[in-house]
Amino acid sequence: LSLEGHITSWNKGAETLYGYQSSEIIGEHASILIPEGKDDSIDNIISKVKNNEKLDQYETIRKRKDGQITRVTVSVSP
């Protein structure tokens, strides 16, 4: 992710997990992956990175391209 929350890279594992090809997701804001009504702010995650903090093993849910909800564990570091 960029510090603005836009997806800058996407690997085969992400394609399999989320159903988006890299050509359709790169450049999109990461909020596209957050289910409606889920208060899971990308801004909070980015804020930690900006403050040189690491976010390790954060369990949350995300939305696939087909609308299915999936549980993920996210790790983020500067």
Sequence and secondary structure as in RCSB ss.txt:
>XXXX:A:sequence
LSLEGHITSWNKGAETLYGYQSSEIIGEHASILIPEGKDDSIDNIISKVKNNEKLDQYETIRKRKDGQITRVTVS
VSP
>XXXX:A:secstr
  TTSB     HHHHHHH   HHHHTTSBGGGGS TT    HHHHHHHHHTT  EEEEEEEEE TTS EEEEEEE
E  
